[in-house]
């Protein structure tokens, strides 16, 4: 199964936002999600887990170049059972792929829930 493309949900300066529905997670090795034309420093991922066990979510290390710190490896965060995590902001120097994208994998096939890419606005 190919990676699903995530589109940004923009956060607006000086405003509130209702939690967006998100996209269903696309679990399994090599599946997951991609954010094209990513803005890592302005990206926060919201990942929910509706399963009864904790599961990892992995932001894949970037490609050198442009990611000069790609050697620091992937970032893996545990999403608690029936819970959620927020991951980010992220560093382009570590996670940006050579095509300008970010890759997020959900390796466990039992993981159910949603994923949302939130875009933080630049300071106003």
C-alpha positions as CSV (number, residue, x, y, z in Angstrom):
1,X,0.0,0.0,0.0
2,X,1.5,3.4,-0.9
3,X,1.9,6.3,1.5
4,X,-1.1,8.6,2.0
5,X,-0.6,12.3,1.3
6,X,-1.3,14.5,4.3
7,X,-2.4,18.1,3.7
8,X,-1.8,20.8,6.3
9,X,-4.5,22.1,8.7
10,X,-3.4,25.6,9.3
11,X,-3.4,27.1,12.7
12,X,-4.3,30.8,12.6
13,X,-2.5,33.4,14.7
14,X,-4.5,34.7,17.6
15,X,-7.4,32.3,17.1
16,X,-8.6,29.0,18.4
17,X,-9.2,25.9,16.5
18,X,-11.5,22.9,17.0
19,X,-9.6,19.6,16.8
20,X,-9.7,18.5,13.2
21,X,-10.9,15.0,12.3
22,X,-7.6,14.0,10.8
23,X,-6.9,11.2,8.3
24,X,-7.0,7.5,9.2
25,X,-3.6,6.1,10.0
26,X,-2.2,3.9,7.2
27,X,-0.4,1.2,9.3
28,X,2.2,-1.3,8.2
29,X,5.9,-1.2,7.3
30,X,6.5,1.0,4.3
31,X,3.1,2.5,4.4
32,X,2.3,5.6,6.3
33,X,2.1,9.2,5.2
34,X,3.9,11.8,3.3
35,X,3.7,15.6,3.5
36,X,4.8,17.1,0.2
37,X,6.4,20.6,0.1
38,X,6.8,20.3,3.9
39,X,7.6,23.1,6.3
40,X,9.2,21.0,9.1
41,X,9.8,23.9,11.5
42,X,6.1,24.8,11.2
43,X,4.8,21.2,11.4
44,X,3.2,19.6,14.4
45,X,1.7,16.1,14.0
46,X,-1.3,15.0,16.0
47,X,-1.5,11.2,16.2
48,X,-4.4,9.4,17.9
49,X,-4.6,5.8,18.9
50,X,-7.9,4.1,19.4
51,X,-6.4,0.6,19.9
52,X,-6.0,-0.9,23.4
53,X,-2.2,-1.0,23.2
54,X,0.5,1.7,22.7
55,X,2.0,1.9,19.2
56,X,4.9,3.9,17.7
57,X,4.8,6.6,15.1
58,X,8.1,7.3,13.2
59,X,9.2,10.4,11.4
60,X,11.8,9.2,9.0
61,X,15.3,10.8,8.9
62,X,15.8,13.0,5.8
63,X,18.2,12.6,2.9
64,X,21.6,14.3,2.8
65,X,21.5,16.8,1.2
66,X,19.4,18.8,2.2
67,X,19.1,17.2,5.7
68,X,22.6,17.8,7.1
69,X,21.6,16.1,10.4
70,X,20.0,13.1,8.9
71,X,22.6,10.9,10.6
72,X,20.8,11.4,13.9
73,X,18.3,8.8,12.6
74,X,14.5,8.5,12.7
75,X,12.4,10.0,15.5
76,X,10.1,7.4,17.1
77,X,7.4,8.4,19.6
78,X,5.0,6.1,21.4
79,X,1.3,6.8,21.1
80,X,-0.4,5.6,24.3
81,X,-3.4,3.2,24.2
82,X,-6.6,5.1,23.6
83,X,-4.6,8.3,23.6
84,X,-2.8,10.9,21.4
85,X,0.5,12.6,21.0
86,X,1.7,15.8,19.4
87,X,5.1,15.5,17.6
88,X,7.0,18.6,16.5
89,X,7.9,21.2,15.5
90,X,10.5,19.3,13.5
91,X,13.9,20.2,12.1
92,X,14.4,20.4,8.3
93,X,18.1,19.7,8.9
94,X,17.1,16.3,10.2
95,X,13.9,15.2,8.5
96,X,13.5,16.9,5.1
97,X,13.7,14.5,2.2
98,X,15.6,15.5,-1.0
99,X,12.2,16.1,-2.8
100,X,11.1,18.5,0.0
101,X,8.8,16.1,1.8
102,X,8.4,14.6,5.2
103,X,7.7,10.9,5.7
104,X,5.8,9.6,8.7
105,X,5.3,5.8,9.2
106,X,2.9,3.9,11.4
107,X,4.7,0.6,11.6
108,X,2.3,-1.5,13.7
109,X,-0.6,-2.9,11.7
110,X,-2.8,-3.0,14.8
111,X,-2.6,0.8,15.2
112,X,-5.9,2.5,14.6
113,X,-6.7,6.2,14.9
114,X,-6.0,9.4,13.0
115,X,-3.1,11.6,12.0
116,X,-3.2,15.3,11.4
117,X,-0.5,17.7,10.1
118,X,-0.9,21.1,11.8
119,X,0.9,24.1,10.3
120,X,2.0,26.6,12.8
121,X,2.0,30.2,11.4
122,X,5.1,32.3,11.3
123,X,5.4,34.9,14.1
124,X,3.3,37.9,13.4
